[in-house]
Amino acid sequence: MTPSQKFLSKLGLQDPAPKAIATTTENETNGRRQFFKKSALGGIALGSSFLMAPVEELVAQSTQKVNRYSSPSDLKITDMRYCVIQNVGRTPLIRIDTNQGIYGLGEVRDGADERYALMLKSRILGQNPCNVEMLFKTIRQFGGHSRQAGGVCAVEMALWDLCGKAYNVPAWQLLGGRYRDKVRMYADTPEAPTLDEFKQKIKHRLEVQGMTWLKMDISIGEIKDSPGALNNRNFWGKNLGQWNGGYMDYANTKHPFTGIQITDKGLDEMAKIIAEVREVVGYEIPLSSDHYGHFDLNNAIRFGKKVEPYRLAWLEDMVPWQYTDQYKTISNALETPVLTGEDIYLLSGFKPLIDAHAVDIIHPDLATSGGLLETKRIGDYAEENGVAMAMHFAGSPISFMANVHCAAATQNFLALEHHSLDSPWWDSLVKTTDGRKLFEKGFANVPLSAPGLGIELVEEEVKKHLSPNDKSYFAPTDQWNDVRSHDRLWS
């Protein structure tokens, strides 16, 4: 049997008799027609110009885009490595390697510990990364709310990146398809020492950067030095900082327990700040608000009513997310939409808020909420209950693209935060694998054909921004290879 006969035999076709001269016989033409018909029925789109080509060339042309270095069913995880970049404080990145040379990228949430991810390495070594849901159910018990979910979510991101590369499709396709080709973004209003400079920066945000949605911070810290603006301020010190401090300090005391009251004067001063921003931004642009400080729901309602004339797009995290009943009380009292969710892990954490209609909008951070698929499930559940979804994000381009794929696949999506819009190097950390820009004019570009997350790291750029406390760049992590516990949660 000739090589041509063997080739056609594998295809279930008959090879014409050996030819003494290079002419096209009737049998050859019929064979090609049969192959063309089978190819068309099998989903291989062939141009008419290929019809008369040798059948071997026909197959080569028709399968040129098939990912030959990946056999998904034989794919195995062989390693997990990390590096930490100086982004929003510190942001760990992970890389999951396989036996076929392809790898997936993930990201531990900003401000979290890479060890949240590294401890999961022993649970996924040797596994097929394309079994994303099964692996997620294996490791999700090691996640928790806020930054404690960072490791689980980083692994989940990397698995979808790998799976998309293995099957040569974008991650959104694996989530069920997309609703949009571009993802709307929102960004913070810029800071400036004077009103004139602020106006110039807002003009740049809107006209040059093309943003169509903004968010501002309006904290009681803005009025802390104004006499008579706050009650019970001095007990908590001068700064009223929300981020650092001891266990019993203001930063770590939940809102109902500070006893801080905002006076009418204080409310007037806070409202004036919002009025000045709204005057510059105008009323066409949605303007959200966040980071008010730690005070109870009564003061939250007083503040919310005071700023209702400025038609804010939402009031974010007025009280800790765990207080569903308090959110319901605030939501019922105000006309402005109420939102929370950036620190909630898994759909089960969002359900009480959604079921009670305690918020108007949910606000998951994909690097905490459970990754791409779980966040889509959260969005879908909210949609069924008439609740919209915005997405919190403050990380690297890896998590950004994970969010973009999820947002593209979720119908009730409103806008995705971009926390590094003014960073001169942020988007240089990666390159897109299809040549598109990450974002332009206020919208992220959804990869329409690039597999996985659609990005690769730019090694020399990442190395420029490594954490000064850990300069390792995807070094071996063999110390995390061994399982040393029995993880089952039931007997």
Steps between C-alpha positions, in 0.01 A plus 500: 500500500637841404530785755208670329289185528588464870408863562163474328432167665523667841246753378264225383551590132627302204823597329504490121742267328866609484552754222774497247442863407390798710144539372174532687291186448127467558564280803735758653242771450228285655728419795564865560132574471423234757766644730370852445148386585619320814712799598210739457270275700767475767517874541820569301441805282692473169528753223413390147860568392612199704265254330747390233805495730663167600304351788801509735535874441127539548518348847808702589326824401176414674669413829769769506341676800469187712712517816732208430710529816206442731299185544246617762412153626867427575581838657650484852605767750872474577582815698380826655733797537458865598639852506383813685469839333464849651145567391240645738746426779592143408339257257618136467480338156501124445582276205371142473716284269406180317657200333426641154679833524193720539438688823232707668529835676312599815513769765463504877296803601682825575634520854474123550763233562634278220501212748121492474563362150818303559334283766262378229777375270514154655123460448515557124833345392447223246141605434352597164456880514204482262289348780457850638182452699617177661832656604319810628279285722815328628671822607216741580493389866837673539360839402327757716359849482705796380872430441476146639336396172795625298670164452192307391402773255852527359507127426153515343609784269808308392296184432264686266799655325646152452172345392441771242850454360457123485174524303607815311200711612463814713404452865162670447409226252552238770264697727217466247569780252502878511241775521734781396819573307607788722486532879417837654743618767476745789788685666561715806479874469858635507642686798620858467607775743278768344162507330652628175746211485221261586294631209793446264549142621129425466511635146790263428306208654196563285634636173842335466460176694139475386350390831120490513463411870682642803522429874611727782609443860320721750613417853437663835877537492437796269327688783690367803680832555186710465379609848154370578479268200532170689403370842727254688784553254781565750468162670619333179802721439568757233510303176186285497696273266306205362789271408764461771495457876479254787216263567296754698599806297258698285615322182394162637186606686179427312274791419230448768760496776686830456229730638599772254221740400501745211350836590280702266800721434706195409232372264483841331877499447503147356209582272681811380797289390271275296320802355830646378600173336156460342519856366828417323396154379144589405192283533542294185789301651410243771683594821534235771631550855702298752713500820284709730661394826375292790166623635168327560197447277313799648772736384523308172132573436541866597797528262316317221199730524723807504667410170193372314473820290830412331367171359797283586519172312548311825600520866768235558569302818305724737527234772681162511361257242404242765213717628224402257221644717680834529547517124131428456419787738733740316376393158134548599573847638687638198432570134868469405606143410691315774786263419745261671691178430873546437590291805247217458612147410277269293138520390389374842638822650299718260170313525375658827543851358341408168213297646408782737535765228723677752712658226421636157834398348749229593870577471717187497877512468576200280829442685293446817157383385622167360646567156339515157234230514387566858475874431290432192275281716472785749404738221248257355337444839477875556351549156223250575413714803509836321838607642773649279874426526798733492851356548764617745859469381841627616773278364724413206402445134461127575207545736376783279465266204337232716242765592456602136419142395254459788336837433462414133319178594264650761185680385420726798848654507531879539865607522845372601735700721843599366717600793827566312387727221773755576785251540758554221615137501194294596392386154862438390516196733324288237450472129180383337528189289275640228656845473207697641528769766399399852263796513431826322265794552347369819431145379696175527529301180365146528733251325282360223733218397811499725501180710483500879527842660662632182820642655860405569740661748776730374784356707736797492220737608376279783854471635523880521210508745570204729449550871823621669435241773480209255690525172439138398352455155308173463767307689446131586259432788572135574443554873126526421475170311391265780153451644525478879139492609170324442268763354157335494241698695265211578522151651 
